[in-house]
């Protein structure tokens, strides 16, 4: 099984940086947070490539109705 712990840590870091950007009060801090978010997004993309997997998109996710159909409900 593929170890996704590093990818999970990167996603958590991205979420924290996005929260910090939302809370930033000064333009210098906002600019810094935007750079950190961009760097984190690049690192996440590289991790996906390293793992040899593709990120999920909304097209990959089943709706509740589709899931019930698949399960035969």
Jmol script that loads the backbone (N, CA, C; Angstrom):
load data "model"
ATOM      1  N   UNK A   1       0.841  -1.187   0.000  1.00  0.00           N
ATOM      2  CA  UNK A   1       0.000   0.000   0.000  1.00  0.00           C
ATOM      3  C   UNK A   1       0.883   1.246   0.000  1.00  0.00           C
ATOM      4  N   UNK A   2       0.481   2.242  -0.734  1.00  0.00           N
ATOM      5  CA  UNK A   2       1.240   3.482  -0.855  1.00  0.00           C
ATOM      6  C   UNK A   2       1.127   4.303   0.426  1.00  0.00           C
ATOM      7  N   UNK A   3       2.276   4.791   0.896  1.00  0.00           N
ATOM      8  CA  UNK A   3       2.307   5.629   2.102  1.00  0.00           C
ATOM      9  C   UNK A   3       1.974   7.068   1.702  1.00  0.00           C
ATOM     10  N   UNK A   4       0.842   7.548   2.149  1.00  0.00           N
ATOM     11  CA  UNK A   4       0.385   8.901   1.817  1.00  0.00           C
ATOM     12  C   UNK A   4       0.616   9.897   2.952  1.00  0.00           C
ATOM     13  N   UNK A   5       1.406   9.523   3.950  1.00  0.00           N
ATOM     14  CA  UNK A   5       1.565  10.384   5.123  1.00  0.00           C
ATOM     15  C   UNK A   5       2.207  11.729   4.771  1.00  0.00           C
ATOM     16  N   UNK A   6       3.182  11.734   3.878  1.00  0.00           N
ATOM     17  CA  UNK A   6       3.807  13.008   3.506  1.00  0.00           C
ATOM     18  C   UNK A   6       2.831  13.889   2.742  1.00  0.00           C
ATOM     19  N   UNK A   7       2.063  13.288   1.848  1.00  0.00           N
ATOM     20  CA  UNK A   7       1.044  14.031   1.108  1.00  0.00           C
ATOM     21  C   UNK A   7       0.001  14.610   2.064  1.00  0.00           C
ATOM     22  N   UNK A   8      -0.413  13.824   3.045  1.00  0.00           N
ATOM     23  CA  UNK A   8      -1.367  14.311   4.048  1.00  0.00           C
ATOM     24  C   UNK A   8      -0.802  15.488   4.827  1.00  0.00           C
ATOM     25  N   UNK A   9       0.488  15.405   5.183  1.00  0.00           N
ATOM     26  CA  UNK A   9       1.132  16.498   5.914  1.00  0.00           C
ATOM     27  C   UNK A   9       1.188  17.762   5.056  1.00  0.00           C
ATOM     28  N   UNK A  10       1.471  17.598   3.773  1.00  0.00           N
ATOM     29  CA  UNK A  10       1.509  18.752   2.870  1.00  0.00           C
ATOM     30  C   UNK A  10       0.130  19.388   2.734  1.00  0.00           C
ATOM     31  N   UNK A  11      -0.900  18.550   2.629  1.00  0.00           N
ATOM     32  CA  UNK A  11      -2.267  19.086   2.540  1.00  0.00           C
ATOM     33  C   UNK A  11      -2.643  19.836   3.814  1.00  0.00           C
ATOM     34  N   UNK A  12      -2.240  19.311   4.960  1.00  0.00           N
ATOM     35  CA  UNK A  12      -2.524  19.991   6.226  1.00  0.00           C
ATOM     36  C   UNK A  12      -1.790  21.330   6.277  1.00  0.00           C
ATOM     37  N   UNK A  13      -0.542  21.342   5.806  1.00  0.00           N
ATOM     38  CA  UNK A  13       0.222  22.593   5.763  1.00  0.00           C
ATOM     39  C   UNK A  13      -0.479  23.614   4.861  1.00  0.00           C
ATOM     40  N   UNK A  14      -0.958  23.148   3.696  1.00  0.00           N
ATOM     41  CA  UNK A  14      -1.656  24.040   2.770  1.00  0.00           C
ATOM     42  C   UNK A  14      -2.891  24.632   3.436  1.00  0.00           C
ATOM     43  N   UNK A  15      -3.645  23.821   4.134  1.00  0.00           N
ATOM     44  CA  UNK A  15      -4.852  24.310   4.818  1.00  0.00           C
ATOM     45  C   UNK A  15      -4.493  25.351   5.873  1.00  0.00           C
ATOM     46  N   UNK A  16      -3.417  25.099   6.629  1.00  0.00           N
ATOM     47  CA  UNK A  16      -2.996  26.086   7.648  1.00  0.00           C
ATOM     48  C   UNK A  16      -2.562  27.392   6.999  1.00  0.00           C
ATOM     49  N   UNK A  17      -1.823  27.301   5.893  1.00  0.00           N
ATOM     50  CA  UNK A  17      -1.379  28.520   5.211  1.00  0.00           C
ATOM     51  C   UNK A  17      -2.567  29.301   4.653  1.00  0.00           C
ATOM     52  N   UNK A  18      -3.572  28.601   4.157  1.00  0.00           N
ATOM     53  CA  UNK A  18      -4.768  29.281   3.655  1.00  0.00           C
ATOM     54  C   UNK A  18      -5.506  29.979   4.791  1.00  0.00           C
ATOM     55  N   UNK A  19      -5.557  29.355   5.954  1.00  0.00           N
ATOM     56  CA  UNK A  19      -6.174  29.995   7.127  1.00  0.00           C
ATOM     57  C   UNK A  19      -5.386  31.231   7.537  1.00  0.00           C
ATOM     58  N   UNK A  20      -4.057  31.107   7.514  1.00  0.00           N
ATOM     59  CA  UNK A  20      -3.216  32.248   7.886  1.00  0.00           C
ATOM     60  C   UNK A  20      -3.377  33.401   6.889  1.00  0.00           C
ATOM     61  N   UNK A  21      -3.523  33.069   5.603  1.00  0.00           N
ATOM     62  CA  UNK A  21      -3.754  34.100   4.593  1.00  0.00           C
ATOM     63  C   UNK A  21      -5.072  34.815   4.864  1.00  0.00           C
ATOM     64  N   UNK A  22      -6.096  34.057   5.184  1.00  0.00           N
ATOM     65  CA  UNK A  22      -7.410  34.654   5.454  1.00  0.00           C
ATOM     66  C   UNK A  22      -7.364  35.573   6.667  1.00  0.00           C
ATOM     67  N   UNK A  23      -6.492  35.262   7.619  1.00  0.00           N
ATOM     68  CA  UNK A  23      -6.410  36.064   8.844  1.00  0.00           C
ATOM     69  C   UNK A  23      -5.381  37.191   8.750  1.00  0.00           C
ATOM     70  N   UNK A  24      -4.589  37.216   7.693  1.00  0.00           N
ATOM     71  CA  UNK A  24      -3.519  38.217   7.563  1.00  0.00           C
ATOM     72  C   UNK A  24      -4.089  39.624   7.506  1.00  0.00           C
ATOM     73  N   UNK A  25      -3.427  40.522   8.215  1.00  0.00           N
ATOM     74  CA  UNK A  25      -3.907  41.905   8.296  1.00  0.00           C
ATOM     75  C   UNK A  25      -3.110  42.871   7.433  1.00  0.00           C
ATOM     76  N   UNK A  26      -1.878  42.509   7.098  1.00  0.00           N
ATOM     77  CA  UNK A  26      -1.013  43.426   6.365  1.00  0.00           C
ATOM     78  C   UNK A  26      -0.656  42.847   4.999  1.00  0.00           C
ATOM     79  N   UNK A  27      -0.471  43.714   4.028  1.00  0.00           N
ATOM     80  CA  UNK A  27      -0.193  43.270   2.665  1.00  0.00           C
ATOM     81  C   UNK A  27       1.102  42.464   2.581  1.00  0.00           C
ATOM     82  N   UNK A  28       2.115  42.825   3.331  1.00  0.00           N
ATOM     83  CA  UNK A  28       3.365  42.054   3.315  1.00  0.00           C
ATOM     84  C   UNK A  28       3.124  40.624   3.782  1.00  0.00           C
ATOM     85  N   UNK A  29       2.316  40.477   4.813  1.00  0.00           N
ATOM     86  CA  UNK A  29       2.012  39.141   5.309  1.00  0.00           C
ATOM     87  C   UNK A  29       1.172  38.364   4.291  1.00  0.00           C
ATOM     88  N   UNK A  30       0.212  39.037   3.659  1.00  0.00           N
ATOM     89  CA  UNK A  30      -0.607  38.373   2.643  1.00  0.00           C
ATOM     90  C   UNK A  30       0.260  37.912   1.474  1.00  0.00           C
ATOM     91  N   UNK A  31       1.198  38.742   1.048  1.00  0.00           N
ATOM     92  CA  UNK A  31       2.104  38.374  -0.045  1.00  0.00           C
ATOM     93  C   UNK A  31       2.956  37.174   0.355  1.00  0.00           C
ATOM     94  N   UNK A  32       3.451  37.181   1.585  1.00  0.00           N
ATOM     95  CA  UNK A  32       4.242  36.052   2.075  1.00  0.00           C
ATOM     96  C   UNK A  32       3.413  34.779   2.087  1.00  0.00           C
ATOM     97  N   UNK A  33       2.187  34.858   2.563  1.00  0.00           N
ATOM     98  CA  UNK A  33       1.320  33.674   2.638  1.00  0.00           C
ATOM     99  C   UNK A  33       0.970  33.160   1.239  1.00  0.00           C
ATOM    100  N   UNK A  34       0.763  34.071   0.282  1.00  0.00           N
ATOM    101  CA  UNK A  34       0.490  33.639  -1.094  1.00  0.00           C
ATOM    102  C   UNK A  34       1.687  32.882  -1.672  1.00  0.00           C
ATOM    103  N   UNK A  35       2.910  33.361  -1.371  1.00  0.00           N
ATOM    104  CA  UNK A  35       4.107  32.651  -1.833  1.00  0.00           C
ATOM    105  C   UNK A  35       4.215  31.285  -1.172  1.00  0.00           C
ATOM    106  N   UNK A  36       3.916  31.209   0.119  1.00  0.00           N
ATOM    107  CA  UNK A  36       3.962  29.932   0.828  1.00  0.00           C
ATOM    108  C   UNK A  36       2.935  28.954   0.255  1.00  0.00           C
ATOM    109  N   UNK A  37       1.747  29.453  -0.058  1.00  0.00           N
ATOM    110  CA  UNK A  37       0.700  28.604  -0.635  1.00  0.00           C
ATOM    111  C   UNK A  37       1.137  28.092  -2.007  1.00  0.00           C
ATOM    112  N   UNK A  38       1.708  28.961  -2.821  1.00  0.00           N
ATOM    113  CA  UNK A  38       2.170  28.540  -4.153  1.00  0.00           C
ATOM    114  C   UNK A  38       3.269  27.482  -4.028  1.00  0.00           C
ATOM    115  N   UNK A  39       4.195  27.680  -3.097  1.00  0.00           N
ATOM    116  CA  UNK A  39       5.270  26.710  -2.888  1.00  0.00           C
ATOM    117  C   UNK A  39       4.710  25.375  -2.411  1.00  0.00           C
ATOM    118  N   UNK A  40       3.745  25.431  -1.530  1.00  0.00           N
ATOM    119  CA  UNK A  40       3.131  24.211  -1.006  1.00  0.00           C
ATOM    120  C   UNK A  40       2.371  23.477  -2.114  1.00  0.00           C
ATOM    121  N   UNK A  41       1.665  24.214  -2.942  1.00  0.00           N
ATOM    122  CA  UNK A  41       0.942  23.591  -4.057  1.00  0.00           C
ATOM    123  C   UNK A  41       1.908  22.909  -5.027  1.00  0.00           C
ATOM    124  N   UNK A  42       3.078  23.523  -5.270  1.00  0.00           N
ATOM    125  CA  UNK A  42       4.088  22.902  -6.130  1.00  0.00           C
ATOM    126  C   UNK A  42       4.618  21.622  -5.487  1.00  0.00           C
ATOM    127  N   UNK A  43       4.834  21.679  -4.182  1.00  0.00           N
ATOM    128  CA  UNK A  43       5.337  20.505  -3.478  1.00  0.00           C
ATOM    129  C   UNK A  43       4.312  19.367  -3.496  1.00  0.00           C
ATOM    130  N   UNK A  44       3.043  19.714  -3.369  1.00  0.00           N
ATOM    131  CA  UNK A  44       1.988  18.708  -3.441  1.00  0.00           C
ATOM    132  C   UNK A  44       1.956  18.074  -4.833  1.00  0.00           C
ATOM    133  N   UNK A  45       2.068  18.888  -5.871  1.00  0.00           N
ATOM    134  CA  UNK A  45       2.089  18.364  -7.246  1.00  0.00           C
ATOM    135  C   UNK A  45       3.280  17.426  -7.439  1.00  0.00           C
ATOM    136  N   UNK A  46       4.427  17.796  -6.900  1.00  0.00           N
ATOM    137  CA  UNK A  46       5.615  16.945  -7.007  1.00  0.00           C
ATOM    138  C   UNK A  46       5.423  15.638  -6.238  1.00  0.00           C
ATOM    139  N   UNK A  47       4.753  15.701  -5.116  1.00  0.00           N
ATOM    140  CA  UNK A  47       4.502  14.495  -4.327  1.00  0.00           C
ATOM    141  C   UNK A  47       3.564  13.547  -5.075  1.00  0.00           C
ATOM    142  N   UNK A  48       2.529  14.082  -5.709  1.00  0.00           N
ATOM    143  CA  UNK A  48       1.655  13.247  -6.529  1.00  0.00           C
ATOM    144  C   UNK A  48       2.464  12.556  -7.633  1.00  0.00           C
ATOM    145  N   UNK A  49       3.338  13.312  -8.284  1.00  0.00           N
ATOM    146  CA  UNK A  49       4.157  12.753  -9.349  1.00  0.00           C
ATOM    147  C   UNK A  49       5.083  11.674  -8.794  1.00  0.00           C
ATOM    148  N   UNK A  50       5.702  11.927  -7.653  1.00  0.00           N
ATOM    149  CA  UNK A  50       6.584  10.959  -7.015  1.00  0.00           C
ATOM    150  C   UNK A  50       5.835   9.671  -6.683  1.00  0.00           C
ATOM    151  N   UNK A  51       4.610   9.816  -6.180  1.00  0.00           N
ATOM    152  CA  UNK A  51       3.808   8.652  -5.806  1.00  0.00           C
ATOM    153  C   UNK A  51       3.214   7.942  -7.020  1.00  0.00           C
ATOM    154  N   UNK A  52       3.203   8.629  -8.163  1.00  0.00           N
ATOM    155  CA  UNK A  52       2.652   8.044  -9.373  1.00  0.00           C
ATOM    156  C   UNK A  52       1.139   7.960  -9.366  1.00  0.00           C
ATOM    157  N   UNK A  53       0.505   8.917  -8.692  1.00  0.00           N
ATOM    158  CA  UNK A  53      -0.956   8.951  -8.644  1.00  0.00           C
ATOM    159  C   UNK A  53      -1.449  10.315  -9.100  1.00  0.00           C
ATOM    160  N   UNK A  54      -2.708  10.375  -9.448  1.00  0.00           N
ATOM    161  CA  UNK A  54      -3.339  11.617  -9.873  1.00  0.00           C
ATOM    162  C   UNK A  54      -4.234  12.129  -8.751  1.00  0.00           C
ATOM    163  N   UNK A  55      -4.298  13.437  -8.563  1.00  0.00           N
ATOM    164  CA  UNK A  55      -5.224  13.979  -7.560  1.00  0.00           C
ATOM    165  C   UNK A  55      -6.671  13.750  -7.992  1.00  0.00           C
ATOM    166  N   UNK A  56      -7.536  13.579  -7.018  1.00  0.00           N
ATOM    167  CA  UNK A  56      -8.958  13.424  -7.306  1.00  0.00           C
ATOM    168  C   UNK A  56      -9.542  14.744  -7.776  1.00  0.00           C
ATOM    169  N   UNK A  57     -10.478  14.648  -8.701  1.00  0.00           N
ATOM    170  CA  UNK A  57     -11.214  15.828  -9.141  1.00  0.00           C
ATOM    171  C   UNK A  57     -12.680  15.624  -8.785  1.00  0.00           C
ATOM    172  N   UNK A  58     -13.465  16.651  -8.949  1.00  0.00           N
ATOM    173  CA  UNK A  58     -14.890  16.524  -8.664  1.00  0.00           C
ATOM    174  C   UNK A  58     -15.551  15.500  -9.577  1.00  0.00           C
ATOM    175  N   UNK A  59     -14.991  15.295 -10.757  1.00  0.00           N
ATOM    176  CA  UNK A  59     -15.525  14.294 -11.685  1.00  0.00           C
ATOM    177  C   UNK A  59     -15.306  12.874 -11.166  1.00  0.00           C
ATOM    178  N   UNK A  60     -14.291  12.698 -10.302  1.00  0.00           N
ATOM    179  CA  UNK A  60     -13.973  11.374  -9.760  1.00  0.00           C
ATOM    180  C   UNK A  60     -14.862  10.986  -8.584  1.00  0.00           C
ATOM    181  N   UNK A  61     -15.551  11.942  -8.015  1.00  0.00           N
ATOM    182  CA  UNK A  61     -16.331  11.710  -6.803  1.00  0.00           C
ATOM    183  C   UNK A  61     -17.783  11.419  -7.178  1.00  0.00           C
ATOM    184  N   UNK A  62     -18.313  10.360  -6.620  1.00  0.00           N
ATOM    185  CA  UNK A  62     -19.695   9.985  -6.895  1.00  0.00           C
ATOM    186  C   UNK A  62     -20.661  10.818  -6.062  1.00  0.00           C
ATOM    187  N   UNK A  63     -21.789  11.127  -6.648  1.00  0.00           N
ATOM    188  CA  UNK A  63     -22.851  11.772  -5.881  1.00  0.00           C
ATOM    189  C   UNK A  63     -23.508  10.706  -5.014  1.00  0.00           C
ATOM    190  N   UNK A  64     -24.302  11.120  -4.057  1.00  0.00           N
ATOM    191  CA  UNK A  64     -25.010  10.170  -3.200  1.00  0.00           C
ATOM    192  C   UNK A  64     -25.904   9.246  -4.024  1.00  0.00           C
ATOM    193  N   UNK A  65     -26.603   9.813  -4.998  1.00  0.00           N
ATOM    194  CA  UNK A  65     -27.492   9.013  -5.850  1.00  0.00           C
ATOM    195  C   UNK A  65     -26.710   7.982  -6.656  1.00  0.00           C
ATOM    196  N   UNK A  66     -25.574   8.405  -7.232  1.00  0.00           N
ATOM    197  CA  UNK A  66     -24.750   7.476  -8.002  1.00  0.00           C
ATOM    198  C   UNK A  66     -24.194   6.366  -7.121  1.00  0.00           C
ATOM    199  N   UNK A  67     -23.790   6.721  -5.904  1.00  0.00           N
ATOM    200  CA  UNK A  67     -23.272   5.727  -4.979  1.00  0.00           C
ATOM    201  C   UNK A  67     -24.337   4.693  -4.638  1.00  0.00           C
ATOM    202  N   UNK A  68     -25.551   5.158  -4.404  1.00  0.00           N
ATOM    203  CA  UNK A  68     -26.644   4.227  -4.099  1.00  0.00           C
ATOM    204  C   UNK A  68     -26.918   3.309  -5.283  1.00  0.00           C
ATOM    205  N   UNK A  69     -26.819   3.837  -6.497  1.00  0.00           N
ATOM    206  CA  UNK A  69     -27.018   3.002  -7.690  1.00  0.00           C
ATOM    207  C   UNK A  69     -25.947   1.920  -7.768  1.00  0.00           C
ATOM    208  N   UNK A  70     -24.697   2.304  -7.486  1.00  0.00           N
ATOM    209  CA  UNK A  70     -23.593   1.355  -7.532  1.00  0.00           C
ATOM    210  C   UNK A  70     -23.789   0.268  -6.473  1.00  0.00           C
ATOM    211  N   UNK A  71     -24.298   0.670  -5.328  1.00  0.00           N
ATOM    212  CA  UNK A  71     -24.508  -0.286  -4.243  1.00  0.00           C
ATOM    213  C   UNK A  71     -25.791  -1.095  -4.419  1.00  0.00           C
ATOM    214  N   UNK A  72     -26.578  -0.743  -5.438  1.00  0.00           N
ATOM    215  CA  UNK A  72     -27.786  -1.489  -5.715  1.00  0.00           C
ATOM    216  C   UNK A  72     -28.945  -1.153  -4.797  1.00  0.00           C
ATOM    217  N   UNK A  73     -28.983   0.037  -4.307  1.00  0.00           N
ATOM    218  CA  UNK A  73     -30.048   0.455  -3.396  1.00  0.00           C
ATOM    219  C   UNK A  73     -31.198   1.054  -4.147  1.00  0.00           C
TER     220      UNK A  73
END
end "model"
wireframe off; spacefill off
backbone 0.3
color backbone group
